[in-house]
Amino acid sequence: MNPTTTHFHRTLLAGLVAVGLSACGGGGGSDSGGTGSFSLSITDAPVDDVTEVVVTFTAVTLKPADGDAITITLDTPQSINLLDYQNGASVTLVDDEAVTAGDYAWIRLELDQDNTYIVDGTGQHDLTIPSSAQTGLKLNNSFTLSADQTLAYTIDFNLRQSVHLTGAGDYIMRPTLRMVKDDEAGTLAGSADSSLFPALCASPAAVYVFEEGDSVDDMDGDDGDPVATVNLPMDGVNDYTVSPLDPGVYTVALACGSDQDTAEDGDPGTDDDNYGETGDADDMSFYGETSVTIMAGETTTHDFN
């Protein structure tokens, strides 16, 4: 990475994941000519009105294109408050694990549902992740690990899109996940001038990053949702960092009154009762929409003035 890009990786596995490379039939990648090194980290985009979102990870499973799944079992289950890893921060789940070289079809995060929960202003509540006990969190991201290669990925949990509060008061997480290759990732960073608030932009505010060509919009649960978000600290300086991002052109804007944006199934501004009860997206607006280019290993700076 470019020296201007700051990474905050905390290794949770001290001596590291004893290779429980348990494959039900001794499979492996389609290229059996050696091993490579595999690492995996977790980062998070924010969600409002809660103080903790704790997910307990027990293992990471890799599925070779040919052969049986390989499971890397963590020495001890890792209970991670995802809200601790925002603004470019990340936490390491698997660090330099020796894995059979070859082509892989998907990756799955194995969870302990019984020790996964959320904390809001009224206390601790169960956080249900449908089907996680049976299938974990599966990402259909294929990749190739060459012999002697060091390969590292980061998975981004977008909690603003993922966490749902039902009408019955129960929390459900339908995870929206991105997986980015670390050595191909770039960073967007900058600040927002304090004079913008509240004259031109209601607070609290967040930075929303959209795919090129997508219109700036709130969370509808559709393909036009932002690929990444980060809350502004509203501290007078208002620095922000969005990382990791795949290289490419994005549209970035300030979401003003971002605490009114939720990720429910209905559409904002309608009478759909499934759209969240904690806010009205009609009260949210966007400011400073512009185009930015992200390049691998570099930090692109954009300030909102």
C-alpha positions, 0 to 999 in steps of 0.5 A: 500500500502507498505510505499515505494509506493508514491501516489498523489491523489488530491480530486476534489470533496470537500464535494463530489458527492451528491449521484445522484444515479439515477437509472432508476428503482431503481436497484442495484447490485445483492446483495441488503444486504447493501452498500459499498464504491466506489472510482475512480481515473484517471491517464495518460500515456504521449503523445508528441507534445502537452501541454494539453489534457483536458477532462471534466467529468460529471458523472460516471455510474455503471451497476449492473449485474442485474438491472438498471444503477446507475449514480453518477453525479458530483456536477460540471463538472470536466475539467482535464488536463490529462497531469498533472497526470503522473509518478504515480500521479492521480486525484480523481473523486469519493471519498468514494461514498455509492453504493449498494453492489453487482455484477457490469458488467461495468463502464462508464465515462460520458463526456462533449464533447463540453468542451474537447480539446487539446493544441499544439504549434499552439493553442487550438483545438477540441478533438473529442472522437467518440460516447462519447456524446452518450455512454461515455467511457465504460470499460467492467470491472466487479467487486463485491462490498461487503456490508461495503467494501471499493473499489477503482479503478484507470483508466489509460488513455494511451494517446500515444496510444489514440490520433490521428492527422488526415491528415486533422489536426484534433485531435481524441482520441480513448481511450485506458484505463486500470482499476486497483484495487488500493489495488492489484496494484504495482509500478515500479520505478527507473532511467536511467543513464545519460551516456546512452544518446545519446551514447546508447539511443537517446533522448527523451526517455520513459519507455515502459512496456509490458505484459510478452511474448510480444516483445518490439515494437512501437505503432501499435494499436495492442495487442502487444502495451505496457500496460503502458508508462512514459516519462523520464524527461531527467534532468540528474537524469531521475527518473521514476514511472509507477503506477498502474500496476496489479501484474505479470511479465512484460517486460520493456525497454527504448524506445529511440527516443520515440517522433517518436512513434505515435498511428496511424492506419497504421504500422510504417516503411510502406507507409501507409499514416494513420501512423502519419506524425509527426515521423517515428517509424523506428527512434526509438529503444529499450535499456535495455530490461529486465523482472520485477515482480510486486507485490501488494502493493509494489514498484519494482525498476529497473534502466537502466545503 
